[in-house]
Amino acid sequence: GVCSVGHMKFEEIQQFLCLDNHQVFLHGLEVGLKINE
């Protein structure tokens, strides 16, 4: 399934994205496989 990330502490992950000064983080998604039970 796919879920939009509605709120996060961006300051805590910003360093891992390695964005340049002219780049902007617009939207985050969480993606994974659904396990049949």
Gaussian input, Z-matrix of N, CA and C with variables (Angstrom, degrees):
# hf/3-21g

backbone

0 1
 N
 C     1     B1
 C     2     B2     1     A1
 N     3     B3     2     A2     1     D1
 C     4     B4     3     A3     2     D2
 C     5     B5     4     A4     3     D3
 N     6     B6     5     A5     4     D4
 C     7     B7     6     A6     5     D5
 C     8     B8     7     A7     6     D6
 N     9     B9     8     A8     7     D7
 C    10    B10     9     A9     8     D8
 C    11    B11    10    A10     9     D9
 N    12    B12    11    A11    10    D10
 C    13    B13    12    A12    11    D11
 C    14    B14    13    A13    12    D12
 N    15    B15    14    A14    13    D13
 C    16    B16    15    A15    14    D14
 C    17    B17    16    A16    15    D15
 N    18    B18    17    A17    16    D16
 C    19    B19    18    A18    17    D17
 C    20    B20    19    A19    18    D18
 N    21    B21    20    A20    19    D19
 C    22    B22    21    A21    20    D20
 C    23    B23    22    A22    21    D21
 N    24    B24    23    A23    22    D22
 C    25    B25    24    A24    23    D23
 C    26    B26    25    A25    24    D24
 N    27    B27    26    A26    25    D25
 C    28    B28    27    A27    26    D26
 C    29    B29    28    A28    27    D27
 N    30    B30    29    A29    28    D28
 C    31    B31    30    A30    29    D29
 C    32    B32    31    A31    30    D30
 N    33    B33    32    A32    31    D31
 C    34    B34    33    A33    32    D32
 C    35    B35    34    A34    33    D33
 N    36    B36    35    A35    34    D34
 C    37    B37    36    A36    35    D35
 C    38    B38    37    A37    36    D36
 N    39    B39    38    A38    37    D37
 C    40    B40    39    A39    38    D38
 C    41    B41    40    A40    39    D39
 N    42    B42    41    A41    40    D40
 C    43    B43    42    A42    41    D41
 C    44    B44    43    A43    42    D42
 N    45    B45    44    A44    43    D43
 C    46    B46    45    A45    44    D44
 C    47    B47    46    A46    45    D45
 N    48    B48    47    A47    46    D46
 C    49    B49    48    A48    47    D47
 C    50    B50    49    A49    48    D48
 N    51    B51    50    A50    49    D49
 C    52    B52    51    A51    50    D50
 C    53    B53    52    A52    51    D51
 N    54    B54    53    A53    52    D52
 C    55    B55    54    A54    53    D53
 C    56    B56    55    A55    54    D54
 N    57    B57    56    A56    55    D55
 C    58    B58    57    A57    56    D56
 C    59    B59    58    A58    57    D57
 N    60    B60    59    A59    58    D58
 C    61    B61    60    A60    59    D59
 C    62    B62    61    A61    60    D60
 N    63    B63    62    A62    61    D61
 C    64    B64    63    A63    62    D62
 C    65    B65    64    A64    63    D63
 N    66    B66    65    A65    64    D64
 C    67    B67    66    A66    65    D65
 C    68    B68    67    A67    66    D66
 N    69    B69    68    A68    67    D67
 C    70    B70    69    A69    68    D68
 C    71    B71    70    A70    69    D69
 N    72    B72    71    A71    70    D70
 C    73    B73    72    A72    71    D71
 C    74    B74    73    A73    72    D72
 N    75    B75    74    A74    73    D73
 C    76    B76    75    A75    74    D74
 C    77    B77    76    A76    75    D75
 N    78    B78    77    A77    76    D76
 C    79    B79    78    A78    77    D77
 C    80    B80    79    A79    78    D78
 N    81    B81    80    A80    79    D79
 C    82    B82    81    A81    80    D80
 C    83    B83    82    A82    81    D81
 N    84    B84    83    A83    82    D82
 C    85    B85    84    A84    83    D83
 C    86    B86    85    A85    84    D84
 N    87    B87    86    A86    85    D85
 C    88    B88    87    A87    86    D86
 C    89    B89    88    A88    87    D87
 N    90    B90    89    A89    88    D88
 C    91    B91    90    A90    89    D89
 C    92    B92    91    A91    90    D90
 N    93    B93    92    A92    91    D91
 C    94    B94    93    A93    92    D92
 C    95    B95    94    A94    93    D93
 N    96    B96    95    A95    94    D94
 C    97    B97    96    A96    95    D95
 C    98    B98    97    A97    96    D96
 N    99    B99    98    A98    97    D97
 C   100   B100    99    A99    98    D98
 C   101   B101   100   A100    99    D99
 N   102   B102   101   A101   100   D100
 C   103   B103   102   A102   101   D101
 C   104   B104   103   A103   102   D102
 N   105   B105   104   A104   103   D103
 C   106   B106   105   A105   104   D104
 C   107   B107   106   A106   105   D105
 N   108   B108   107   A107   106   D106
 C   109   B109   108   A108   107   D107
 C   110   B110   109   A109   108   D108

   B1=1.4236
   B2=1.5156
   B3=1.3063
   B4=1.4607
   B5=1.5211
   B6=1.3240
   B7=1.4654
   B8=1.5254
   B9=1.3233
   B10=1.4643
   B11=1.5180
   B12=1.3206
   B13=1.4554
   B14=1.5217
   B15=1.3249
   B16=1.4541
   B17=1.5111
   B18=1.3232
   B19=1.4638
   B20=1.5218
   B21=1.3192
   B22=1.4595
   B23=1.5172
   B24=1.3069
   B25=1.4681
   B26=1.5310
   B27=1.3459
   B28=1.4606
   B29=1.5224
   B30=1.3235
   B31=1.4603
   B32=1.5284
   B33=1.3366
   B34=1.4674
   B35=1.5270
   B36=1.3278
   B37=1.4702
   B38=1.5239
   B39=1.3222
   B40=1.4591
   B41=1.5272
   B42=1.3106
   B43=1.4633
   B44=1.5308
   B45=1.3298
   B46=1.4576
   B47=1.5291
   B48=1.3325
   B49=1.4616
   B50=1.5232
   B51=1.3218
   B52=1.4718
   B53=1.5266
   B54=1.3248
   B55=1.4546
   B56=1.5257
   B57=1.3487
   B58=1.4602
   B59=1.5204
   B60=1.3285
   B61=1.4630
   B62=1.5196
   B63=1.3362
   B64=1.4628
   B65=1.5332
   B66=1.3228
   B67=1.4610
   B68=1.5266
   B69=1.3546
   B70=1.4568
   B71=1.5223
   B72=1.3222
   B73=1.4603
   B74=1.5211
   B75=1.3479
   B76=1.4563
   B77=1.5186
   B78=1.3405
   B79=1.4592
   B80=1.5219
   B81=1.3201
   B82=1.4529
   B83=1.5147
   B84=1.3283
   B85=1.4633
   B86=1.5181
   B87=1.3157
   B88=1.4593
   B89=1.5200
   B90=1.3377
   B91=1.4610
   B92=1.5243
   B93=1.3274
   B94=1.4556
   B95=1.5125
   B96=1.3038
   B97=1.4607
   B98=1.5231
   B99=1.2981
   B100=1.4579
   B101=1.5269
   B102=1.3118
   B103=1.4617
   B104=1.5226
   B105=1.3263
   B106=1.4723
   B107=1.5193
   B108=1.3121
   B109=1.4715
   B110=1.5021
   A1=111.14
   A2=115.10
   A3=122.69
   A4=108.81
   A5=117.09
   A6=122.06
   A7=109.48
   A8=116.30
   A9=120.73
   A10=109.07
   A11=115.91
   A12=121.22
   A13=106.78
   A14=116.85
   A15=121.06
   A16=114.24
   A17=118.09
   A18=121.38
   A19=108.47
   A20=115.78
   A21=120.19
   A22=108.53
   A23=115.27
   A24=121.18
   A25=107.60
   A26=115.35
   A27=121.46
   A28=112.63
   A29=117.46
   A30=121.24
   A31=111.51
   A32=117.03
   A33=120.84
   A34=112.91
   A35=119.09
   A36=120.94
   A37=113.09
   A38=117.64
   A39=122.40
   A40=111.95
   A41=118.18
   A42=121.89
   A43=112.28
   A44=118.73
   A45=122.10
   A46=113.02
   A47=117.85
   A48=121.78
   A49=112.86
   A50=117.84
   A51=123.10
   A52=112.20
   A53=117.41
   A54=121.51
   A55=110.52
   A56=116.05
   A57=121.18
   A58=109.13
   A59=117.09
   A60=121.57
   A61=112.98
   A62=117.90
   A63=121.34
   A64=112.62
   A65=118.63
   A66=122.86
   A67=110.43
   A68=115.35
   A69=121.86
   A70=109.20
   A71=117.01
   A72=121.80
   A73=107.78
   A74=117.36
   A75=121.18
   A76=114.24
   A77=117.25
   A78=119.24
   A79=109.55
   A80=116.36
   A81=121.42
   A82=111.34
   A83=115.89
   A84=122.66
   A85=109.73
   A86=115.65
   A87=122.10
   A88=106.22
   A89=116.35
   A90=121.18
   A91=109.12
   A92=116.30
   A93=120.10
   A94=111.88
   A95=115.43
   A96=121.66
   A97=110.19
   A98=116.17
   A99=120.98
   A100=108.15
   A101=116.17
   A102=121.36
   A103=108.75
   A104=115.88
   A105=120.37
   A106=109.49
   A107=115.97
   A108=119.95
   A109=110.65
   D1=171.10
   D2=-179.77
   D3=-128.56
   D4=132.06
   D5=177.44
   D6=-130.08
   D7=134.27
   D8=172.70
   D9=-74.17
   D10=142.95
   D11=175.33
   D12=-90.70
   D13=113.51
   D14=-175.51
   D15=-82.51
   D16=-35.82
   D17=-177.61
   D18=-149.89
   D19=138.28
   D20=175.87
   D21=-154.57
   D22=163.59
   D23=176.06
   D24=-88.02
   D25=84.09
   D26=-173.79
   D27=-57.61
   D28=-35.98
   D29=-178.44
   D30=-57.53
   D31=-29.08
   D32=-177.21
   D33=-79.88
   D34=-19.87
   D35=-179.79
   D36=-113.76
   D37=-6.86
   D38=-175.18
   D39=-53.89
   D40=-40.47
   D41=-177.30
   D42=-63.45
   D43=-28.83
   D44=-178.03
   D45=-78.60
   D46=-17.76
   D47=-178.19
   D48=-84.13
   D49=-19.46
   D50=177.70
   D51=52.06
   D52=47.16
   D53=179.50
   D54=-80.09
   D55=142.46
   D56=172.93
   D57=-76.76
   D58=170.45
   D59=-179.55
   D60=-62.75
   D61=-25.62
   D62=-179.16
   D63=-94.09
   D64=5.17
   D65=179.30
   D66=-105.75
   D67=147.58
   D68=-177.73
   D69=-132.33
   D70=134.65
   D71=173.71
   D72=-78.54
   D73=118.21
   D74=-175.63
   D75=-99.43
   D76=-42.74
   D77=-171.60
   D78=-155.73
   D79=143.47
   D80=178.07
   D81=-119.01
   D82=143.38
   D83=177.71
   D84=-128.10
   D85=147.04
   D86=170.62
   D87=-112.81
   D88=126.09
   D89=-174.71
   D90=-126.51
   D91=139.82
   D92=178.44
   D93=-164.92
   D94=169.72
   D95=178.51
   D96=-88.65
   D97=141.37
   D98=175.63
   D99=-85.06
   D100=128.04
   D101=179.64
   D102=-91.18
   D103=125.08
   D104=177.56
   D105=-73.69
   D106=132.52
   D107=-179.60
   D108=-108.57

